[in-house]
Amino acid sequence: MEEVLADKNFYLRLVMQYGEQRFLNLANKHFTTQDFIEAIETAPPGFFFAEVWHEWRKRLGLPKKRTPVRFAECENDPEDWWRNYRPE
């Protein structure tokens, strides 16, 4: 449990992204809704699949929000980044 508490947000993100129901049940016993909210709100860009991101935001009662993007150039359309990419 000490390893989990060392980086609680990372652990919760893993459970939220990949966890089976038994792991979700265990996490729900040991962590609060606020812990899950903190984990999703501090997630780095690209951590969550879009479907998972939206499902958890809905489940936690958070407003709709786009998934964080890795590159500012592709905020509007991910394909724009590839079309406009020019290696140096």
PyMOL Python script that loads the backbone (N, CA, C, O; Angstrom):
from pymol import cmd

cmd.read_pdbstr("""\
ATOM      1  N   MET A   1       0.821  -1.198   0.000  1.00  0.00           N
ATOM      2  CA  MET A   1       0.000   0.000   0.000  1.00  0.00           C
ATOM      3  C   MET A   1       0.862   1.258   0.000  1.00  0.00           C
ATOM      4  O   MET A   1       0.438   2.297  -0.505  1.00  0.00           O
ATOM      5  N   GLU A   2       2.072   1.174   0.564  1.00  0.00           N
ATOM      6  CA  GLU A   2       2.944   2.350   0.598  1.00  0.00           C
ATOM      7  C   GLU A   2       3.321   2.805  -0.803  1.00  0.00           C
ATOM      8  O   GLU A   2       3.402   4.005  -1.066  1.00  0.00           O
ATOM      9  N   GLU A   3       3.555   1.841  -1.719  1.00  0.00           N
ATOM     10  CA  GLU A   3       3.898   2.200  -3.090  1.00  0.00           C
ATOM     11  C   GLU A   3       2.740   2.936  -3.756  1.00  0.00           C
ATOM     12  O   GLU A   3       2.944   3.893  -4.504  1.00  0.00           O
ATOM     13  N   VAL A   4       1.536   2.479  -3.477  1.00  0.00           N
ATOM     14  CA  VAL A   4       0.345   3.117  -4.050  1.00  0.00           C
ATOM     15  C   VAL A   4       0.220   4.545  -3.549  1.00  0.00           C
ATOM     16  O   VAL A   4      -0.021   5.462  -4.334  1.00  0.00           O
ATOM     17  N   LEU A   5       0.379   4.735  -2.267  1.00  0.00           N
ATOM     18  CA  LEU A   5       0.218   6.066  -1.691  1.00  0.00           C
ATOM     19  C   LEU A   5       1.344   7.010  -2.084  1.00  0.00           C
ATOM     20  O   LEU A   5       1.192   8.227  -1.987  1.00  0.00           O
ATOM     21  N   ALA A   6       2.477   6.462  -2.529  1.00  0.00           N
ATOM     22  CA  ALA A   6       3.584   7.311  -2.964  1.00  0.00           C
ATOM     23  C   ALA A   6       3.176   8.136  -4.181  1.00  0.00           C
ATOM     24  O   ALA A   6       3.597   9.285  -4.318  1.00  0.00           O
ATOM     25  N   ASP A   7       2.364   7.565  -5.061  1.00  0.00           N
ATOM     26  CA  ASP A   7       1.849   8.316  -6.212  1.00  0.00           C
ATOM     27  C   ASP A   7       0.391   7.915  -6.430  1.00  0.00           C
ATOM     28  O   ASP A   7       0.054   7.207  -7.378  1.00  0.00           O
ATOM     29  N   LYS A   8      -0.439   8.381  -5.543  1.00  0.00           N
ATOM     30  CA  LYS A   8      -1.864   8.031  -5.532  1.00  0.00           C
ATOM     31  C   LYS A   8      -2.535   8.362  -6.855  1.00  0.00           C
ATOM     32  O   LYS A   8      -3.299   7.552  -7.380  1.00  0.00           O
ATOM     33  N   ASN A   9      -2.258   9.549  -7.405  1.00  0.00           N
ATOM     34  CA  ASN A   9      -2.920   9.956  -8.640  1.00  0.00           C
ATOM     35  C   ASN A   9      -2.567   9.031  -9.797  1.00  0.00           C
ATOM     36  O   ASN A   9      -3.433   8.676 -10.596  1.00  0.00           O
ATOM     37  N   PHE A  10      -1.305   8.640  -9.891  1.00  0.00           N
ATOM     38  CA  PHE A  10      -0.897   7.733 -10.961  1.00  0.00           C
ATOM     39  C   PHE A  10      -1.606   6.390 -10.815  1.00  0.00           C
ATOM     40  O   PHE A  10      -2.105   5.841 -11.797  1.00  0.00           O
ATOM     41  N   TYR A  11      -1.651   5.865  -9.603  1.00  0.00           N
ATOM     42  CA  TYR A  11      -2.333   4.598  -9.354  1.00  0.00           C
ATOM     43  C   TYR A  11      -3.807   4.690  -9.751  1.00  0.00           C
ATOM     44  O   TYR A  11      -4.324   3.813 -10.443  1.00  0.00           O
ATOM     45  N   LEU A  12      -4.475   5.749  -9.313  1.00  0.00           N
ATOM     46  CA  LEU A  12      -5.897   5.891  -9.636  1.00  0.00           C
ATOM     47  C   LEU A  12      -6.114   6.036 -11.138  1.00  0.00           C
ATOM     48  O   LEU A  12      -7.084   5.503 -11.676  1.00  0.00           O
ATOM     49  N   ARG A  13      -5.228   6.746 -11.816  1.00  0.00           N
ATOM     50  CA  ARG A  13      -5.353   6.868 -13.275  1.00  0.00           C
ATOM     51  C   ARG A  13      -5.235   5.505 -13.947  1.00  0.00           C
ATOM     52  O   ARG A  13      -5.977   5.204 -14.882  1.00  0.00           O
ATOM     53  N   LEU A  14      -4.312   4.690 -13.474  1.00  0.00           N
ATOM     54  CA  LEU A  14      -4.177   3.342 -14.042  1.00  0.00           C
ATOM     55  C   LEU A  14      -5.447   2.531 -13.828  1.00  0.00           C
ATOM     56  O   LEU A  14      -5.917   1.856 -14.743  1.00  0.00           O
ATOM     57  N   VAL A  15      -5.999   2.596 -12.630  1.00  0.00           N
ATOM     58  CA  VAL A  15      -7.243   1.874 -12.341  1.00  0.00           C
ATOM     59  C   VAL A  15      -8.369   2.408 -13.217  1.00  0.00           C
ATOM     60  O   VAL A  15      -9.158   1.633 -13.757  1.00  0.00           O
ATOM     61  N   MET A  16      -8.448   3.725 -13.360  1.00  0.00           N
ATOM     62  CA  MET A  16      -9.511   4.331 -14.163  1.00  0.00           C
ATOM     63  C   MET A  16      -9.370   3.954 -15.639  1.00  0.00           C
ATOM     64  O   MET A  16     -10.370   3.711 -16.314  1.00  0.00           O
ATOM     65  N   GLN A  17      -8.157   3.905 -16.131  1.00  0.00           N
ATOM     66  CA  GLN A  17      -7.922   3.617 -17.546  1.00  0.00           C
ATOM     67  C   GLN A  17      -8.030   2.132 -17.860  1.00  0.00           C
ATOM     68  O   GLN A  17      -8.670   1.754 -18.841  1.00  0.00           O
ATOM     69  N   TYR A  18      -7.413   1.286 -17.042  1.00  0.00           N
ATOM     70  CA  TYR A  18      -7.276  -0.132 -17.384  1.00  0.00           C
ATOM     71  C   TYR A  18      -7.920  -1.099 -16.393  1.00  0.00           C
ATOM     72  O   TYR A  18      -7.991  -2.296 -16.668  1.00  0.00           O
ATOM     73  N   GLY A  19      -8.384  -0.613 -15.259  1.00  0.00           N
ATOM     74  CA  GLY A  19      -8.805  -1.487 -14.175  1.00  0.00           C
ATOM     75  C   GLY A  19     -10.042  -2.319 -14.451  1.00  0.00           C
ATOM     76  O   GLY A  19     -11.006  -1.860 -15.064  1.00  0.00           O
ATOM     77  N   GLU A  20      -9.987  -3.543 -13.986  1.00  0.00           N
ATOM     78  CA  GLU A  20     -11.160  -4.399 -14.000  1.00  0.00           C
ATOM     79  C   GLU A  20     -12.056  -3.983 -12.841  1.00  0.00           C
ATOM     80  O   GLU A  20     -11.638  -3.233 -11.958  1.00  0.00           O
ATOM     81  N   GLN A  21     -13.277  -4.474 -12.851  1.00  0.00           N
ATOM     82  CA  GLN A  21     -14.246  -4.089 -11.833  1.00  0.00           C
ATOM     83  C   GLN A  21     -13.747  -4.383 -10.423  1.00  0.00           C
ATOM     84  O   GLN A  21     -13.998  -3.598  -9.509  1.00  0.00           O
ATOM     85  N   ARG A  22     -13.055  -5.486 -10.230  1.00  0.00           N
ATOM     86  CA  ARG A  22     -12.577  -5.822  -8.881  1.00  0.00           C
ATOM     87  C   ARG A  22     -11.569  -4.792  -8.376  1.00  0.00           C
ATOM     88  O   ARG A  22     -11.528  -4.503  -7.181  1.00  0.00           O
ATOM     89  N   PHE A  23     -10.749  -4.233  -9.283  1.00  0.00           N
ATOM     90  CA  PHE A  23      -9.795  -3.200  -8.875  1.00  0.00           C
ATOM     91  C   PHE A  23     -10.508  -1.878  -8.601  1.00  0.00           C
ATOM     92  O   PHE A  23     -10.128  -1.133  -7.698  1.00  0.00           O
ATOM     93  N   LEU A  24     -11.543  -1.596  -9.390  1.00  0.00           N
ATOM     94  CA  LEU A  24     -12.343  -0.392  -9.140  1.00  0.00           C
ATOM     95  C   LEU A  24     -13.042  -0.487  -7.788  1.00  0.00           C
ATOM     96  O   LEU A  24     -13.093   0.488  -7.039  1.00  0.00           O
ATOM     97  N   ASN A  25     -13.577  -1.660  -7.480  1.00  0.00           N
ATOM     98  CA  ASN A  25     -14.235  -1.852  -6.179  1.00  0.00           C
ATOM     99  C   ASN A  25     -13.254  -1.636  -5.034  1.00  0.00           C
ATOM    100  O   ASN A  25     -13.593  -1.005  -4.033  1.00  0.00           O
ATOM    101  N   LEU A  26     -12.054  -2.152  -5.179  1.00  0.00           N
ATOM    102  CA  LEU A  26     -11.031  -1.987  -4.148  1.00  0.00           C
ATOM    103  C   LEU A  26     -10.640  -0.513  -4.010  1.00  0.00           C
ATOM    104  O   LEU A  26     -10.519  -0.004  -2.896  1.00  0.00           O
ATOM    105  N   ALA A  27     -10.443   0.164  -5.130  1.00  0.00           N
ATOM    106  CA  ALA A  27     -10.082   1.586  -5.092  1.00  0.00           C
ATOM    107  C   ALA A  27     -11.198   2.413  -4.459  1.00  0.00           C
ATOM    108  O   ALA A  27     -10.926   3.349  -3.707  1.00  0.00           O
ATOM    109  N   ASN A  28     -12.446   2.074  -4.759  1.00  0.00           N
ATOM    110  CA  ASN A  28     -13.574   2.811  -4.178  1.00  0.00           C
ATOM    111  C   ASN A  28     -13.641   2.667  -2.659  1.00  0.00           C
ATOM    112  O   ASN A  28     -14.151   3.553  -1.973  1.00  0.00           O
ATOM    113  N   LYS A  29     -13.131   1.563  -2.136  1.00  0.00           N
ATOM    114  CA  LYS A  29     -13.122   1.365  -0.680  1.00  0.00           C
ATOM    115  C   LYS A  29     -12.070   2.228   0.001  1.00  0.00           C
ATOM    116  O   LYS A  29     -12.238   2.628   1.154  1.00  0.00           O
ATOM    117  N   HIS A  30     -10.986   2.515  -0.712  1.00  0.00           N
ATOM    118  CA  HIS A  30      -9.844   3.186  -0.089  1.00  0.00           C
ATOM    119  C   HIS A  30      -9.658   4.648  -0.492  1.00  0.00           C
ATOM    120  O   HIS A  30      -8.886   5.370   0.139  1.00  0.00           O
ATOM    121  N   PHE A  31     -10.358   5.088  -1.537  1.00  0.00           N
ATOM    122  CA  PHE A  31     -10.189   6.458  -2.022  1.00  0.00           C
ATOM    123  C   PHE A  31     -11.541   7.140  -2.163  1.00  0.00           C
ATOM    124  O   PHE A  31     -12.558   6.490  -2.404  1.00  0.00           O
ATOM    125  N   THR A  32     -11.535   8.448  -2.012  1.00  0.00           N
ATOM    126  CA  THR A  32     -12.772   9.228  -2.094  1.00  0.00           C
ATOM    127  C   THR A  32     -13.024   9.681  -3.528  1.00  0.00           C
ATOM    128  O   THR A  32     -12.152   9.592  -4.393  1.00  0.00           O
ATOM    129  N   THR A  33     -14.232  10.166  -3.753  1.00  0.00           N
ATOM    130  CA  THR A  33     -14.560  10.745  -5.055  1.00  0.00           C
ATOM    131  C   THR A  33     -13.620  11.897  -5.371  1.00  0.00           C
ATOM    132  O   THR A  33     -13.205  12.073  -6.516  1.00  0.00           O
ATOM    133  N   GLN A  34     -13.290  12.675  -4.359  1.00  0.00           N
ATOM    134  CA  GLN A  34     -12.371  13.803  -4.568  1.00  0.00           C
ATOM    135  C   GLN A  34     -10.997  13.312  -5.024  1.00  0.00           C
ATOM    136  O   GLN A  34     -10.337  13.987  -5.815  1.00  0.00           O
ATOM    137  N   ASP A  35     -10.562  12.167  -4.546  1.00  0.00           N
ATOM    138  CA  ASP A  35      -9.287  11.589  -4.992  1.00  0.00           C
ATOM    139  C   ASP A  35      -9.340  11.256  -6.482  1.00  0.00           C
ATOM    140  O   ASP A  35      -8.385  11.518  -7.214  1.00  0.00           O
ATOM    141  N   PHE A  36     -10.460  10.676  -6.933  1.00  0.00           N
ATOM    142  CA  PHE A  36     -10.614  10.355  -8.348  1.00  0.00           C
ATOM    143  C   PHE A  36     -10.652  11.632  -9.190  1.00  0.00           C
ATOM    144  O   PHE A  36     -10.067  11.685 -10.272  1.00  0.00           O
ATOM    145  N   ILE A  37     -11.337  12.654  -8.691  1.00  0.00           N
ATOM    146  CA  ILE A  37     -11.405  13.933  -9.408  1.00  0.00           C
ATOM    147  C   ILE A  37     -10.011  14.536  -9.537  1.00  0.00           C
ATOM    148  O   ILE A  37      -9.635  15.012 -10.608  1.00  0.00           O
ATOM    149  N   GLU A  38      -9.253  14.516  -8.462  1.00  0.00           N
ATOM    150  CA  GLU A  38      -7.887  15.055  -8.509  1.00  0.00           C
ATOM    151  C   GLU A  38      -7.036  14.282  -9.520  1.00  0.00           C
ATOM    152  O   GLU A  38      -6.237  14.872 -10.247  1.00  0.00           O
ATOM    153  N   ALA A  39      -7.212  12.969  -9.559  1.00  0.00           N
ATOM    154  CA  ALA A  39      -6.431  12.144 -10.486  1.00  0.00           C
ATOM    155  C   ALA A  39      -6.731  12.496 -11.935  1.00  0.00           C
ATOM    156  O   ALA A  39      -5.813  12.607 -12.747  1.00  0.00           O
ATOM    157  N   ILE A  40      -8.004  12.672 -12.267  1.00  0.00           N
ATOM    158  CA  ILE A  40      -8.340  12.976 -13.662  1.00  0.00           C
ATOM    159  C   ILE A  40      -7.991  14.418 -14.022  1.00  0.00           C
ATOM    160  O   ILE A  40      -7.582  14.695 -15.149  1.00  0.00           O
ATOM    161  N   GLU A  41      -8.148  15.324 -13.081  1.00  0.00           N
ATOM    162  CA  GLU A  41      -7.858  16.735 -13.364  1.00  0.00           C
ATOM    163  C   GLU A  41      -6.362  16.999 -13.522  1.00  0.00           C
ATOM    164  O   GLU A  41      -5.975  17.980 -14.156  1.00  0.00           O
ATOM    165  N   THR A  42      -5.527  16.148 -12.962  1.00  0.00           N
ATOM    166  CA  THR A  42      -4.079  16.347 -13.063  1.00  0.00           C
ATOM    167  C   THR A  42      -3.426  15.375 -14.043  1.00  0.00           C
ATOM    168  O   THR A  42      -2.200  15.261 -14.084  1.00  0.00           O
ATOM    169  N   ALA A  43      -4.241  14.675 -14.830  1.00  0.00           N
ATOM    170  CA  ALA A  43      -3.700  13.698 -15.779  1.00  0.00           C
ATOM    171  C   ALA A  43      -2.899  14.393 -16.876  1.00  0.00           C
ATOM    172  O   ALA A  43      -3.309  15.436 -17.387  1.00  0.00           O
ATOM    173  N   PRO A  44      -1.765  13.818 -17.231  1.00  0.00           N
ATOM    174  CA  PRO A  44      -0.994  14.402 -18.324  1.00  0.00           C
ATOM    175  C   PRO A  44      -1.688  14.146 -19.665  1.00  0.00           C
ATOM    176  O   PRO A  44      -2.447  13.185 -19.792  1.00  0.00           O
ATOM    177  N   PRO A  45      -1.437  14.985 -20.649  1.00  0.00           N
ATOM    178  CA  PRO A  45      -2.028  14.773 -21.973  1.00  0.00           C
ATOM    179  C   PRO A  45      -1.663  13.393 -22.515  1.00  0.00           C
ATOM    180  O   PRO A  45      -0.523  12.944 -22.394  1.00  0.00           O
ATOM    181  N   GLY A  46      -2.644  12.737 -23.110  1.00  0.00           N
ATOM    182  CA  GLY A  46      -2.414  11.440 -23.723  1.00  0.00           C
ATOM    183  C   GLY A  46      -2.547  10.251 -22.791  1.00  0.00           C
ATOM    184  O   GLY A  46      -2.439   9.111 -23.243  1.00  0.00           O
ATOM    185  N   PHE A  47      -2.777  10.477 -21.511  1.00  0.00           N
ATOM    186  CA  PHE A  47      -2.865   9.348 -20.583  1.00  0.00           C
ATOM    187  C   PHE A  47      -4.152   8.556 -20.796  1.00  0.00           C
ATOM    188  O   PHE A  47      -4.121   7.327 -20.865  1.00  0.00           O
ATOM    189  N   PHE A  48      -5.279   9.251 -20.899  1.00  0.00           N
ATOM    190  CA  PHE A  48      -6.577   8.585 -21.017  1.00  0.00           C
ATOM    191  C   PHE A  48      -7.015   8.466 -22.470  1.00  0.00           C
ATOM    192  O   PHE A  48      -6.819   9.384 -23.267  1.00  0.00           O
ATOM    193  N   PHE A  49      -7.608   7.327 -22.803  1.00  0.00           N
ATOM    194  CA  PHE A  49      -8.321   7.217 -24.069  1.00  0.00           C
ATOM    195  C   PHE A  49      -9.525   8.145 -23.976  1.00  0.00           C
ATOM    196  O   PHE A  49     -10.068   8.344 -22.889  1.00  0.00           O
ATOM    197  N   ALA A  50      -9.948   8.711 -25.095  1.00  0.00           N
ATOM    198  CA  ALA A  50     -11.042   9.684 -25.093  1.00  0.00           C
ATOM    199  C   ALA A  50     -12.314   9.111 -24.461  1.00  0.00           C
ATOM    200  O   ALA A  50     -12.978   9.795 -23.682  1.00  0.00           O
ATOM    201  N   GLU A  51     -12.656   7.864 -24.789  1.00  0.00           N
ATOM    202  CA  GLU A  51     -13.893   7.271 -24.259  1.00  0.00           C
ATOM    203  C   GLU A  51     -13.835   7.163 -22.737  1.00  0.00           C
ATOM    204  O   GLU A  51     -14.812   7.443 -22.043  1.00  0.00           O
ATOM    205  N   VAL A  52     -12.682   6.756 -22.236  1.00  0.00           N
ATOM    206  CA  VAL A  52     -12.506   6.596 -20.790  1.00  0.00           C
ATOM    207  C   VAL A  52     -12.562   7.958 -20.107  1.00  0.00           C
ATOM    208  O   VAL A  52     -13.200   8.109 -19.066  1.00  0.00           O
ATOM    209  N   TRP A  53     -11.896   8.944 -20.691  1.00  0.00           N
ATOM    210  CA  TRP A  53     -11.886  10.314 -20.169  1.00  0.00           C
ATOM    211  C   TRP A  53     -13.313  10.825 -20.002  1.00  0.00           C
ATOM    212  O   TRP A  53     -13.684  11.321 -18.938  1.00  0.00           O
ATOM    213  N   HIS A  54     -14.109  10.699 -21.060  1.00  0.00           N
ATOM    214  CA  HIS A  54     -15.480  11.225 -21.022  1.00  0.00           C
ATOM    215  C   HIS A  54     -16.366  10.433 -20.061  1.00  0.00           C
ATOM    216  O   HIS A  54     -17.196  11.013 -19.360  1.00  0.00           O
ATOM    217  N   GLU A  55     -16.193   9.123 -20.028  1.00  0.00           N
ATOM    218  CA  GLU A  55     -16.991   8.294 -19.119  1.00  0.00           C
ATOM    219  C   GLU A  55     -16.701   8.641 -17.659  1.00  0.00           C
ATOM    220  O   GLU A  55     -17.627   8.761 -16.857  1.00  0.00           O
ATOM    221  N   TRP A  56     -15.432   8.802 -17.312  1.00  0.00           N
ATOM    222  CA  TRP A  56     -15.095   9.135 -15.926  1.00  0.00           C
ATOM    223  C   TRP A  56     -15.544  10.536 -15.551  1.00  0.00           C
ATOM    224  O   TRP A  56     -15.991  10.751 -14.424  1.00  0.00           O
ATOM    225  N   ARG A  57     -15.439  11.481 -16.450  1.00  0.00           N
ATOM    226  CA  ARG A  57     -15.899  12.839 -16.150  1.00  0.00           C
ATOM    227  C   ARG A  57     -17.410  12.817 -15.890  1.00  0.00           C
ATOM    228  O   ARG A  57     -17.903  13.490 -14.985  1.00  0.00           O
ATOM    229  N   LYS A  58     -18.127  12.042 -16.686  1.00  0.00           N
ATOM    230  CA  LYS A  58     -19.576  11.912 -16.489  1.00  0.00           C
ATOM    231  C   LYS A  58     -19.867  11.228 -15.147  1.00  0.00           C
ATOM    232  O   LYS A  58     -20.715  11.688 -14.382  1.00  0.00           O
ATOM    233  N   ARG A  59     -19.167  10.143 -14.875  1.00  0.00           N
ATOM    234  CA  ARG A  59     -19.368   9.381 -13.638  1.00  0.00           C
ATOM    235  C   ARG A  59     -19.070  10.220 -12.396  1.00  0.00           C
ATOM    236  O   ARG A  59     -19.724  10.063 -11.365  1.00  0.00           O
ATOM    237  N   LEU A  60     -18.080  11.112 -12.497  1.00  0.00           N
ATOM    238  CA  LEU A  60     -17.685  11.943 -11.352  1.00  0.00           C
ATOM    239  C   LEU A  60     -18.457  13.257 -11.270  1.00  0.00           C
ATOM    240  O   LEU A  60     -18.227  14.061 -10.367  1.00  0.00           O
ATOM    241  N   GLY A  61     -19.376  13.474 -12.219  1.00  0.00           N
ATOM    242  CA  GLY A  61     -20.179  14.694 -12.192  1.00  0.00           C
ATOM    243  C   GLY A  61     -19.417  15.932 -12.622  1.00  0.00           C
ATOM    244  O   GLY A  61     -19.757  17.048 -12.227  1.00  0.00           O
ATOM    245  N   LEU A  62     -18.384  15.735 -13.431  1.00  0.00           N
ATOM    246  CA  LEU A  62     -17.589  16.864 -13.913  1.00  0.00           C
ATOM    247  C   LEU A  62     -18.140  17.350 -15.251  1.00  0.00           C
ATOM    248  O   LEU A  62     -18.735  16.567 -15.992  1.00  0.00           O
ATOM    249  N   PRO A  63     -17.952  18.623 -15.568  1.00  0.00           N
ATOM    250  CA  PRO A  63     -18.446  19.126 -16.850  1.00  0.00           C
ATOM    251  C   PRO A  63     -17.685  18.499 -18.018  1.00  0.00           C
ATOM    252  O   PRO A  63     -16.546  18.054 -17.873  1.00  0.00           O
ATOM    253  N   LYS A  64     -18.340  18.477 -19.172  1.00  0.00           N
ATOM    254  CA  LYS A  64     -17.692  17.956 -20.375  1.00  0.00           C
ATOM    255  C   LYS A  64     -16.471  18.807 -20.687  1.00  0.00           C
ATOM    256  O   LYS A  64     -16.484  20.030 -20.546  1.00  0.00           O
ATOM    257  N   LYS A  65     -15.431  18.132 -21.110  1.00  0.00           N
ATOM    258  CA  LYS A  65     -14.180  18.818 -21.421  1.00  0.00           C
ATOM    259  C   LYS A  65     -13.408  17.927 -22.384  1.00  0.00           C
ATOM    260  O   LYS A  65     -13.402  16.704 -22.238  1.00  0.00           O
ATOM    261  N   ARG A  66     -12.765  18.534 -23.356  1.00  0.00           N
ATOM    262  CA  ARG A  66     -11.961  17.750 -24.291  1.00  0.00           C
ATOM    263  C   ARG A  66     -10.800  17.097 -23.556  1.00  0.00           C
ATOM    264  O   ARG A  66     -10.333  17.597 -22.533  1.00  0.00           O
ATOM    265  N   THR A  67     -10.348  15.987 -24.086  1.00  0.00           N
ATOM    266  CA  THR A  67      -9.164  15.359 -23.514  1.00  0.00           C
ATOM    267  C   THR A  67      -7.974  16.280 -23.736  1.00  0.00           C
ATOM    268  O   THR A  67      -7.893  16.946 -24.768  1.00  0.00           O
ATOM    269  N   PRO A  68      -7.062  16.325 -22.793  1.00  0.00           N
ATOM    270  CA  PRO A  68      -5.871  17.160 -22.991  1.00  0.00           C
ATOM    271  C   PRO A  68      -5.086  16.668 -24.207  1.00  0.00           C
ATOM    272  O   PRO A  68      -4.973  15.464 -24.434  1.00  0.00           O
ATOM    273  N   VAL A  69      -4.552  17.596 -24.979  1.00  0.00           N
ATOM    274  CA  VAL A  69      -3.786  17.229 -26.172  1.00  0.00           C
ATOM    275  C   VAL A  69      -2.298  17.363 -25.891  1.00  0.00           C
ATOM    276  O   VAL A  69      -1.876  18.166 -25.059  1.00  0.00           O
ATOM    277  N   ARG A  70      -1.523  16.573 -26.589  1.00  0.00           N
ATOM    278  CA  ARG A  70      -0.074  16.596 -26.392  1.00  0.00           C
ATOM    279  C   ARG A  70       0.584  17.756 -27.116  1.00  0.00           C
ATOM    280  O   ARG A  70       1.577  18.308 -26.643  1.00  0.00           O
ATOM    281  N   PHE A  71       0.036  18.121 -28.257  1.00  0.00           N
ATOM    282  CA  PHE A  71       0.644  19.162 -29.077  1.00  0.00           C
ATOM    283  C   PHE A  71      -0.348  20.291 -29.267  1.00  0.00           C
ATOM    284  O   PHE A  71      -1.482  20.056 -29.683  1.00  0.00           O
ATOM    285  N   ALA A  72       0.056  21.493 -28.973  1.00  0.00           N
ATOM    286  CA  ALA A  72      -0.842  22.641 -29.110  1.00  0.00           C
ATOM    287  C   ALA A  72      -1.310  22.800 -30.546  1.00  0.00           C
ATOM    288  O   ALA A  72      -2.413  23.294 -30.782  1.00  0.00           O
ATOM    289  N   GLU A  73      -0.495  22.393 -31.508  1.00  0.00           N
ATOM    290  CA  GLU A  73      -0.848  22.560 -32.917  1.00  0.00           C
ATOM    291  C   GLU A  73      -2.075  21.754 -33.315  1.00  0.00           C
ATOM    292  O   GLU A  73      -2.736  22.096 -34.295  1.00  0.00           O
ATOM    293  N   CYS A  74      -2.397  20.697 -32.585  1.00  0.00           N
ATOM    294  CA  CYS A  74      -3.497  19.827 -33.004  1.00  0.00           C
ATOM    295  C   CYS A  74      -4.729  19.975 -32.123  1.00  0.00           C
ATOM    296  O   CYS A  74      -5.561  19.068 -32.080  1.00  0.00           O
ATOM    297  N   GLU A  75      -4.866  21.086 -31.427  1.00  0.00           N
ATOM    298  CA  GLU A  75      -6.023  21.254 -30.549  1.00  0.00           C
ATOM    299  C   GLU A  75      -7.340  21.174 -31.304  1.00  0.00           C
ATOM    300  O   GLU A  75      -8.304  20.596 -30.800  1.00  0.00           O
ATOM    301  N   ASN A  76      -7.399  21.743 -32.506  1.00  0.00           N
ATOM    302  CA  ASN A  76      -8.655  21.753 -33.250  1.00  0.00           C
ATOM    303  C   ASN A  76      -8.861  20.475 -34.044  1.00  0.00           C
ATOM    304  O   ASN A  76      -9.969  19.940 -34.079  1.00  0.00           O
ATOM    305  N   ASP A  77      -7.828  19.988 -34.670  1.00  0.00           N
ATOM    306  CA  ASP A  77      -7.936  18.801 -35.506  1.00  0.00           C
ATOM    307  C   ASP A  77      -6.616  18.040 -35.424  1.00  0.00           C
ATOM    308  O   ASP A  77      -5.592  18.544 -35.885  1.00  0.00           O
ATOM    309  N   PRO A  78      -6.618  16.845 -34.852  1.00  0.00           N
ATOM    310  CA  PRO A  78      -5.361  16.107 -34.721  1.00  0.00           C
ATOM    311  C   PRO A  78      -4.648  15.896 -36.050  1.00  0.00           C
ATOM    312  O   PRO A  78      -3.420  15.829 -36.092  1.00  0.00           O
ATOM    313  N   GLU A  79      -5.410  15.790 -37.134  1.00  0.00           N
ATOM    314  CA  GLU A  79      -4.783  15.596 -38.438  1.00  0.00           C
ATOM    315  C   GLU A  79      -3.996  16.820 -38.879  1.00  0.00           C
ATOM    316  O   GLU A  79      -3.059  16.693 -39.666  1.00  0.00           O
ATOM    317  N   ASP A  80      -4.354  17.997 -38.391  1.00  0.00           N
ATOM    318  CA  ASP A  80      -3.618  19.218 -38.755  1.00  0.00           C
ATOM    319  C   ASP A  80      -2.154  19.112 -38.385  1.00  0.00           C
ATOM    320  O   ASP A  80      -1.285  19.585 -39.118  1.00  0.00           O
ATOM    321  N   TRP A  81      -1.883  18.497 -37.260  1.00  0.00           N
ATOM    322  CA  TRP A  81      -0.496  18.405 -36.826  1.00  0.00           C
ATOM    323  C   TRP A  81       0.325  17.645 -37.852  1.00  0.00           C
ATOM    324  O   TRP A  81       1.434  18.057 -38.193  1.00  0.00           O
ATOM    325  N   TRP A  82      -0.217  16.531 -38.349  1.00  0.00           N
ATOM    326  CA  TRP A  82       0.527  15.726 -39.325  1.00  0.00           C
ATOM    327  C   TRP A  82       0.617  16.430 -40.670  1.00  0.00           C
ATOM    328  O   TRP A  82       1.655  16.369 -41.329  1.00  0.00           O
ATOM    329  N   ARG A  83      -0.438  17.088 -41.080  1.00  0.00           N
ATOM    330  CA  ARG A  83      -0.410  17.802 -42.367  1.00  0.00           C
ATOM    331  C   ARG A  83       0.589  18.944 -42.341  1.00  0.00           C
ATOM    332  O   ARG A  83       1.247  19.222 -43.343  1.00  0.00           O
ATOM    333  N   ASN A  84       0.704  19.603 -41.203  1.00  0.00           N
ATOM    334  CA  ASN A  84       1.563  20.782 -41.103  1.00  0.00           C
ATOM    335  C   ASN A  84       2.958  20.481 -40.571  1.00  0.00           C
ATOM    336  O   ASN A  84       3.788  21.385 -40.474  1.00  0.00           O
ATOM    337  N   TYR A  85       3.228  19.230 -40.227  1.00  0.00           N
ATOM    338  CA  TYR A  85       4.527  18.890 -39.644  1.00  0.00           C
ATOM    339  C   TYR A  85       5.624  18.997 -40.692  1.00  0.00           C
ATOM    340  O   TYR A  85       5.513  18.437 -41.783  1.00  0.00           O
ATOM    341  N   ARG A  86       6.675  19.717 -40.352  1.00  0.00           N
ATOM    342  CA  ARG A  86       7.843  19.860 -41.219  1.00  0.00           C
ATOM    343  C   ARG A  86       9.084  19.606 -40.366  1.00  0.00           C
ATOM    344  O   ARG A  86       9.440  20.433 -39.527  1.00  0.00           O
ATOM    345  N   PRO A  87       9.745  18.461 -40.579  1.00  0.00           N
ATOM    346  CA  PRO A  87      10.945  18.209 -39.774  1.00  0.00           C
ATOM    347  C   PRO A  87      12.011  19.256 -40.063  1.00  0.00           C
ATOM    348  O   PRO A  87      12.133  19.751 -41.184  1.00  0.00           O
ATOM    349  N   GLU A  88      12.764  19.574 -39.051  1.00  0.00           N
ATOM    350  CA  GLU A  88      13.804  20.600 -39.213  1.00  0.00           C
ATOM    351  C   GLU A  88      15.013  20.042 -39.909  1.00  0.00           C
ATOM    352  O   GLU A  88      15.986  20.764 -40.129  1.00  0.00           O
TER     353      GLU A  88
END
""", "prot")
cmd.dss("prot")
cmd.show_as("cartoon", "prot")
cmd.util.cbc("prot")
cmd.orient("prot")
